[in-house]
Amino acid sequence: MQQTQAQNELRPSEVIRLMEERHSVRNYEQYYAIPQEHLETILKAAATAPSSWNLQHWKFLVVESREDKEKLLPIANGQRQVVDSSVTVAVLGDLEANKNAEAVYGELVAKGLMPAQVKDTLLAQIEAAYSRSDAARLARDEAIRNSALAAMQLMLAAKALGYDTCPMGGFNPRQLMQAFNIPERYVPLMLISVGKAAKPAHASSRLPLERMVVRGSF
């Protein structure tokens, strides 16, 4: 049994290599269809990202039909990867994630994993935070911050299954919302193309660690 568990464990070096090998790919095999079970695995992995109060401030809009891809193309400033990739996922931040609280904590109480009193205390804290004078800024900050964590996990999960991705900030958020009937509750964060690379990603480099890290204080 111990040997089997050891064999199934993912080595730290493999996780780090996965991160290092993930690069933004802009040229994809056209007409490659990702199996739905793979896509669901990727999205479920993205949804395991941490979030403030566990409110899960994200929504994933999956664009996969040819018609929807063509509709997205001008919104994404003509970036061909939204058409050529298997799917493009629009990562949306939830400005009203506080409304998820009852579902999140109610389930824990129902399963006996949290006392009802603790749930009530947490819900009161959340509502207080989302009702204060700077609530709009807090809601937007949390929506963007937590959805960004989910977006990164989505890309790493895709890479783990053998797919490539490209995060895109070059699109018109308002047009996206109008074209795909996105409620005002959500703020578009980024587009992520997912598919099989037709050409390798462009070579890239990173600044040396001493340029990025400050220890203690500036």
C-alpha positions, 0 to 999 in steps of 0.5 A, spaced: 500 500 500 505 504 501 508 503 495 502 504 491 501 511 494 508 513 493 507 512 486 501 516 485 504 522 489 506 528 484 513 529 485 515 537 487 519 537 481 514 535 476 509 540 479 515 546 478 516 543 471 509 544 469 509 551 471 516 552 467 513 549 461 507 553 461 507 558 455 502 562 452 501 559 445 497 563 440 497 558 434 493 552 435 490 545 431 484 547 428 478 543 429 481 539 435 475 538 439 477 537 447 473 531 450 468 534 454 471 530 460 477 533 460 474 540 459 470 539 465 476 536 469 480 543 467 474 547 470 473 543 476 481 544 478 480 551 476 474 552 481 479 549 487 482 555 487 482 559 494 478 565 495 476 570 500 471 567 505 470 561 500 465 565 496 468 562 489 468 569 486 468 566 479 464 564 473 467 561 467 463 562 460 466 557 455 466 559 448 466 553 443 461 553 438 464 556 431 458 561 431 460 563 438 468 563 436 466 568 430 462 572 434 468 573 439 473 574 434 472 582 433 471 583 440 478 580 442 481 584 437 482 579 431 486 574 435 485 568 431 487 563 437 479 565 439 477 561 433 483 556 432 483 553 439 478 548 441 475 553 446 476 560 449 474 561 456 472 568 459 474 568 466 469 573 470 469 576 477 463 576 481 461 582 484 456 579 488 459 573 491 457 575 497 450 572 495 454 565 494 455 565 502 448 561 504 450 556 499 457 555 501 456 554 508 449 551 508 452 545 505 457 545 510 452 545 516 448 540 512 453 535 512 455 536 519 462 539 518 460 546 521 456 548 527 450 553 525 452 558 529 459 559 526 455 559 519 451 565 522 457 569 524 461 568 518 455 570 514 454 576 518 461 578 517 461 577 509 454 582 509 458 587 513 464 587 509 459 588 502 455 593 506 460 598 508 462 605 504 467 602 500 463 596 498 463 597 491 471 597 491 472 591 495 467 587 491 471 589 485 478 587 488 475 581 491 472 579 484 479 580 480 483 577 485 480 571 486 478 570 479 485 571 477 487 565 482 482 560 478 485 563 472 492 560 473 489 554 476 485 553 469 492 554 465 496 549 469 490 544 469 490 544 462 497 543 461 497 537 466 492 534 461 497 536 455 493 542 452 496 549 451 493 556 453 494 563 452 491 568 457 488 575 453 487 581 456 486 585 449 478 585 448 472 589 449 469 587 456 463 591 454 462 588 448 463 581 451 458 582 456 453 585 450 454 579 445 454 574 450 448 576 455 453 577 461 449 580 467 452 586 470 453 582 476 460 580 473 466 583 471 470 580 465 477 579 467 481 575 461 480 570 456 483 564 456 484 560 449 485 552 450 487 547 445 493 543 442 499 547 439 500 547 432 506 551 433 511 552 439 510 558 444 515 564 443 521 563 447 521 567 453 525 569 459 524 572 466 528 577 470 533 574 475 530 573 482 534 579 485 530 583 480 524 581 483 525 579 490 525 584 496 527 581 503 524 585 509 523 592 506 525 596 500 
